[in-house]
């Protein structure tokens, strides 16, 4: 073996390595993108569930926005109030306030009011039941009741009630959108908690055809559109549609004459029993309605 050849090879390789190492170091120094070290610290303070309820791709993206002053810590809907204050204290900013959003089910057709057209026996999944025979429920737009949404919820914010409808706990709901995506019939909608007037029906049937398959279906009578503030509710394809840009005009009286209670005023959780009168009862108790019957 020629020692000179070996030394030459080592020198060449060493020179090449040194040259490229120097170029990489210079490029790193020149092209380096500086990142605020607080981003990592805020990311560690966030829950790390990457649910997307805040509108960002994940917790790190939210942390970058918070450090940049684009959002307030309170806009992370998973954090408790104490954790929000901790993030705010670390950043030296006001914790801020965020509009509480919860998911609402646009169907009240439980097994007690909406009968089946067939009995499904198979995988306990709404998507599977719909794929096999349309879900089995007589109303093609109604909740199948096999809990795909509850399975998808990672915050224990949903549970099935006795009539096969999912009940959402507003205190636990983070508006993560998982149940919205899990529902094969697109029956869920994220809403600010302040939007209390809700049409709990998506059926496109009208009149007796609608109520024949579900006694709480919207029958397209149009009374809510007449009774509500002008422009608040309109009938589209036989279904009452609320314009939430005018939410300040909404009140329980809009659904007072609904013959099926398809449009309701919700305080807190849906389908929760409370001592407050229903809109129809409240309407009937008005002094000017004494001695009359709600049509």
Long-range contacts (C-beta under 8 A, 24 or more apart in sequence): 36-67, 38-67, 38-90, 38-91, 39-63, 39-64, 39-67, 41-90, 42-66, 42-67, 42-87, 42-90, 42-91, 45-83, 45-86, 45-87, 45-90, 46-76, 46-78, 46-79, 46-87, 47-76, 47-78, 47-79, 47-83, 49-78, 49-154, 49-176, 51-78, 51-154, 51-174, 51-176, 51-177, 51-178, 52-176, 52-177, 53-77, 53-78, 53-101, 53-174, 53-175, 53-176, 53-177, 66-91, 67-91, 69-93, 72-96, 72-97, 72-98, 74-98, 77-101, 77-174, 77-175, 77-176, 78-155, 78-174, 78-176, 99-192, 99-193, 99-194, 100-170, 100-192, 100-193, 101-173, 101-175, 101-190, 101-191, 101-192, 101-193, 102-168, 102-170, 102-173, 102-175, 102-190, 102-191, 102-193, 103-168, 103-173, 103-175, 103-177, 103-179, 103-180, 103-188, 103-189, 103-190, 103-191, 104-168, 104-188, 104-189, 104-190, 104-191, 104-198, 104-266, 104-270, 105-143, 105-165, 105-166, 105-168, 105-187, 105-188, 105-200, 105-270, 106-187, 106-188, 106-189, 106-198, 106-199, 106-200, 106-201, 106-202, 107-141, 107-142, 107-143, 107-165, 107-187, 107-200, 107-201, 107-202, 108-165, 108-200, 108-201, 108-216, 108-261, 108-262, 108-264, 108-270, 108-271, 109-137, 109-139, 109-142, 109-143, 109-165, 109-201, 109-214, 109-216, 109-217, 110-143, 110-145, 110-161, 110-163, 110-164, 110-165, 110-271, 111-145, 111-163, 111-164, 112-163, 113-163, 113-214, 113-215, 113-216, 114-138, 114-139, 114-142, 114-213, 114-214, 114-215, 114-216, 114-217, 115-213, 117-213, 126-183, 126-184, 126-185, 127-184, 130-184, 130-185, 135-185, 137-213, 138-213, 138-214, 139-203, 139-205, 139-213, 139-214, 139-217, 140-203, 141-185, 141-187, 141-201, 141-202, 141-203, 141-204, 142-185, 142-203, 142-213, 142-214, 143-185, 143-187, 144-184, 144-185, 148-182, 148-183, 148-184, 149-179, 149-182, 149-183, 149-188, 150-179, 151-182, 152-178, 152-179, 152-181, 152-182, 153-178, 153-179, 154-178, 161-271, 165-271, 167-269, 167-270, 167-271, 167-272, 168-269, 168-270, 169-269, 170-268, 170-269, 191-244, 194-247, 195-244, 195-247, 195-250, 196-250, 196-265, 196-266, 196-267, 197-242, 197-247, 197-250, 197-251, 197-252, 197-254, 197-255, 197-263, 197-264, 197-265, 197-266, 198-242, 198-263, 198-264, 198-265, 198-266, 198-270, 199-239, 199-240, 199-241, 199-242, 199-262, 199-263, 200-262, 200-263, 200-264, 200-270, 201-239, 201-262, 202-239, 203-239, 204-237, 204-238, 204-239, 205-238, 206-238, 210-238, 211-260, 215-260, 216-260, 216-261, 216-262, 217-260, 217-262, 218-260, 218-262, 218-263, 219-259, 219-260, 219-262, 221-258, 221-259, 223-257, 223-258, 223-259, 223-295, 224-254, 224-255, 224-257, 224-258, 224-263, 227-253, 227-254, 227-255, 227-256, 227-257, 228-253, 228-254, 229-254, 233-263, 252-279, 252-282, 253-279, 253-282, 253-283, 254-279, 255-279, 255-280, 256-280, 256-282, 256-283, 256-284, 256-294, 257-283, 257-294, 257-295
